[in-house]
Amino acid sequence: MTGDFIPKALPFFANFAAGAIAGVSEILTFYPLDVVKTRMQLSTEKSQGFVGTFKNIVKEEGAGRLYRGLVPPLLLEAPKRAVKFAANDFWGEIYLDLAGEKKMNQQLSILTGCSAGATFVIVYQNLCPRLQDKNSTYAGPIDVVKQIIKKEGILGMYNGMESTFWRHLWWNGGYFGCIFQVRAMLPEAKTQQATLFNNFVSGAVGGCVGTMLNTPSVVKSRIQSAPRIHEVSPKYNWTYPSLVLIAREEGIGALYKGFIPKVLRLAPGGGVLLLVVEFTLGIFRQALGPPYI
């Protein structure tokens, strides 16, 4: 084969399966950090910091609390991550055709990532912040659904969708855009181990940059956890007005509550995601053979 040979894109099911496996792997590894992050974001008091919040949860509520709310994201993680990577592959092909390009470039990778993030917003909604809240009285995910529908109606399940949209759009744009750029900067991988290392580093940098871009989405947790009272406008409703309100009442620093546990999860988590995805796709390529290799 010549140096210009470009392997055929893998079928949808391969990208979907790889994303699902990677998603479950990532969340099982890093979920406690997400609990600490959400708890810090929901607090309107002076921040105790990452270590202080972590210690208080374990001391006052037990280590098991760090896994409270795990079931909803675990059930959703497979389709969520699967949709993300499958959508990224889908939009990548669409934009390459529209641009008349054969290979991805920086601009298209960012646009593709943003589109992938917007595609799966509806998959991941607001069960987790309600279960992770210290004052939560819900018995579990099913109880959350029942209580939301009973008190707020079916549309209550979609509180915070607008803020979720912006969070995923910015994170995925930064994530996939950085993956492309960092891969181009790293030395060419000569071995399987080097390939895995490059994938982890690219994904970790992408996860870090994506987190820095969408960290002010602290408002998402506030919107989803705020009680809904009939005919009373909630304090936190739309993303950008709520960001202004939080900054005015609590200071700019409040917008970055939970940043440390968030970046500690999503930076290496982004690396794990990409590493597992690419490793799984490699297995599919070997199994399917030419022209996918």
C-alpha positions in Angstrom: 0.0 0.0 0.0 1.2 3.5 -0.7 1.8 6.2 1.9 -1.4 8.0 0.6 -3.6 5.1 1.5 -6.4 6.1 3.9 -8.2 3.2 5.6 -11.9 3.0 5.1 -14.0 4.5 8.0 -15.2 1.9 10.4 -19.0 1.2 10.4 -21.3 2.9 12.9 -21.6 0.0 15.2 -17.8 -0.1 15.8 -17.7 3.5 16.8 -20.8 3.1 19.0 -19.5 0.1 20.8 -16.0 1.7 21.3 -17.6 4.8 22.8 -19.8 2.7 25.1 -16.9 0.6 26.4 -14.8 3.7 27.0 -17.6 5.5 28.8 -18.2 2.8 31.3 -14.4 2.4 31.9 -14.0 6.2 32.5 -17.0 6.6 34.9 -16.2 3.6 37.1 -12.7 5.1 37.5 -13.5 8.7 38.2 -17.0 9.0 39.5 -16.2 10.0 43.1 -14.5 13.2 41.7 -17.8 14.1 40.0 -19.6 13.8 43.3 -17.2 16.2 45.0 -17.4 18.6 42.1 -21.2 18.7 42.2 -21.2 19.2 46.0 -18.8 22.1 45.7 -20.9 23.7 42.9 -24.2 23.4 44.8 -22.7 25.0 48.0 -23.4 28.7 48.4 -21.1 28.9 51.4 -17.4 29.7 51.5 -15.6 26.9 49.6 -13.8 24.3 51.7 -11.7 23.3 48.7 -11.5 19.9 47.0 -9.7 18.1 49.9 -11.9 19.6 52.6 -15.1 18.7 50.7 -13.9 15.2 50.1 -13.0 14.7 53.7 -16.3 16.1 55.0 -18.3 13.8 52.7 -16.4 10.7 53.9 -16.4 11.8 57.6 -20.1 12.9 57.8 -21.8 10.7 55.3 -19.5 7.7 54.8 -17.4 6.7 51.8 -20.4 5.1 50.1 -21.8 8.6 49.6 -19.1 9.1 47.0 -20.9 6.6 44.8 -24.4 8.0 45.4 -26.1 8.7 42.1 -23.8 6.3 40.2 -26.6 4.3 38.7 -28.1 7.0 36.4 -24.8 7.9 34.8 -23.7 4.3 34.6 -26.8 3.3 32.8 -26.5 6.4 30.5 -22.8 6.4 30.1 -22.7 3.6 27.5 -25.2 5.3 25.1 -23.9 8.8 26.0 -20.3 8.2 25.2 -21.3 5.9 22.3 -23.4 8.7 20.8 -20.6 11.2 21.3 -17.9 9.2 19.4 -20.3 7.9 16.8 -21.7 11.4 16.3 -18.1 12.8 16.1 -17.4 10.3 13.3 -20.7 11.0 11.6 -20.3 14.8 11.6 -16.6 14.4 10.6 -17.6 12.6 7.4 -20.3 15.2 6.7 -18.0 18.2 7.1 -15.2 16.6 5.1 -17.6 16.1 2.2 -19.0 19.6 2.5 -15.5 21.1 2.6 -14.2 18.9 -0.1 -11.4 17.7 2.1 -9.9 14.2 2.4 -8.3 14.6 5.8 -9.4 16.3 9.0 -8.0 19.7 9.9 -8.0 21.9 13.0 -11.1 24.0 12.1 -13.1 20.9 11.0 -12.1 19.0 14.2 -13.5 21.8 16.4 -16.7 22.1 14.4 -17.1 18.3 14.5 -16.6 18.2 18.2 -19.1 21.0 18.9 -21.7 19.2 16.7 -21.1 15.9 18.5 -21.6 17.6 21.9 -24.9 19.2 20.7 -26.1 15.9 19.3 -26.2 13.9 22.6 -27.3 16.7 25.0 -30.8 15.1 25.4 -29.2 11.8 26.6 -27.7 13.1 29.8 -30.0 15.2 32.0 -30.6 16.0 35.6 -30.8 12.9 37.8 -27.2 13.0 39.1 -27.0 16.5 40.7 -30.2 15.8 42.7 -28.8 12.5 44.0 -25.4 14.0 44.7 -26.8 16.9 46.7 -26.0 16.6 50.5 -29.6 17.5 51.3 -31.1 15.0 48.9 -34.0 12.9 50.3 -34.5 10.8 47.1 -34.5 7.0 47.6 -32.8 6.5 44.2 -32.9 7.3 40.5 -36.5 6.0 40.0 -37.7 8.1 42.9 -36.1 11.1 41.4 -38.0 10.6 38.1 -41.3 10.0 39.9 -40.9 13.1 42.2 -39.8 15.4 39.3 -42.8 14.3 37.1 -45.2 14.6 40.1 -44.0 18.0 41.2 -42.9 19.6 38.0 -44.5 17.6 35.2 -42.7 15.7 32.4 -40.9 18.9 31.3 -39.2 19.0 34.7 -37.0 16.2 33.4 -35.5 18.7 31.0 -34.7 21.5 33.4 -31.2 22.7 32.6 -31.2 21.4 29.1 -30.1 24.8 27.7 -27.1 24.9 30.2 -26.3 21.3 29.4 -26.2 22.2 25.7 -23.6 24.9 26.2 -21.6 22.7 28.5 -21.3 19.9 26.1 -20.8 22.1 23.0 -17.8 23.9 24.5 -16.3 20.8 26.1 -16.5 18.6 23.0 -15.2 21.4 20.8 -12.2 21.9 23.0 -11.7 18.1 23.5 -11.8 16.9 19.9 -10.1 20.1 18.6 -7.2 19.6 21.0 -6.9 15.9 20.2 -6.2 16.7 16.6 -3.6 19.4 17.4 -1.8 17.5 20.1 -1.6 14.3 18.0 0.1 16.4 15.3 2.6 17.8 17.7 3.6 14.4 19.4 6.4 12.2 17.9 5.1 9.6 15.5 4.3 6.4 17.3 6.5 3.5 16.3 5.0 0.9 18.7 1.7 -0.1 20.1 2.7 1.2 23.5 3.7 4.6 22.0 0.3 4.7 20.2 -1.5 4.1 23.4 0.6 6.8 25.2 0.0 9.3 22.4 -3.8 8.7 22.6 -3.8 9.1 26.4 -1.8 12.3 26.3 -4.0 13.8 23.5 -7.2 12.9 25.3 -5.9 14.2 28.6 -4.9 17.6 27.1 -8.2 17.7 25.3 -10.1 16.9 28.5 -8.2 19.7 30.4 -8.9 22.3 27.7 -12.5 21.3 27.4 -12.9 21.6 31.1 -11.4 25.1 31.2 -13.8 26.2 28.4 -16.9 24.9 30.1 -16.2 25.2 33.8 -18.5 28.2 34.4 -21.3 25.7 33.7 -21.4 25.5 37.5 -24.8 27.1 36.8 -26.0 23.8 35.4 -26.0 22.1 38.8 -27.8 25.1 40.3 -30.5 25.1 37.6 -31.2 21.4 37.9 -31.2 21.3 41.7 -33.3 24.5 42.3 -36.9 23.7 43.5 -39.7 24.4 41.0 -42.7 26.3 42.5 -45.8 26.8 40.4 -46.0 30.3 38.8 -42.8 31.3 40.6 -39.8 32.0 38.4 -36.7 30.0 39.7 -33.7 31.9 40.9 -31.5 30.1 38.4 -33.1 29.6 35.0 -31.0 30.5 31.9 -27.3 29.9 31.6 -25.7 33.3 31.0 -28.0 35.4 33.1 -27.5 32.9 36.0 -23.7 33.2 35.6 -23.9 36.9 36.0 -26.2 36.5 39.1 -23.8 34.0 40.7 -20.8 36.3 40.0 -22.6 39.3 41.4 -23.8 37.6 44.6 -20.8 35.2 45.3 -17.9 36.6 43.3 -16.2 35.4 40.1 -14.5 32.6 42.0 -17.9 31.0 42.6 -18.1 30.3 38.9 -15.2 28.0 39.3 -16.3 26.0 42.3 -15.5 22.4 41.7 -12.9 23.1 39.1 -10.2 21.0 40.7 -12.1 17.7 41.0 -13.7 18.4 37.6 -10.3 18.8 35.9 -8.9 15.9 37.9 -11.6 13.7 36.5 -12.0 15.0 33.0 -8.4 15.5 32.1 -7.2 11.9 32.8 -10.7 10.8 32.1 -10.5 12.3 28.6 -7.2 10.4 28.2 -8.8 7.1 29.3 -11.7 7.7 26.9 -9.6 8.2 23.9 -7.2 5.4 24.8 -10.0 2.8 25.3 -11.8 4.0 22.2 -8.8 3.8 19.9 -7.7 0.5 21.4 -11.2 -1.0 20.8 -11.4 0.4 17.3 -8.0 -1.2 16.6 -9.5 -4.5 17.6 -12.4 -3.9 15.2 -10.0 -3.0 12.4 -8.0 -6.2 12.9 -11.2 -8.3 13.0 -12.7 -6.7 9.9 -9.5 -6.6 8.0 -8.9 -4.7 4.7 -9.9 -2.1 3.7 -10.3 -0.9 7.4 -6.6 -1.4 8.3 
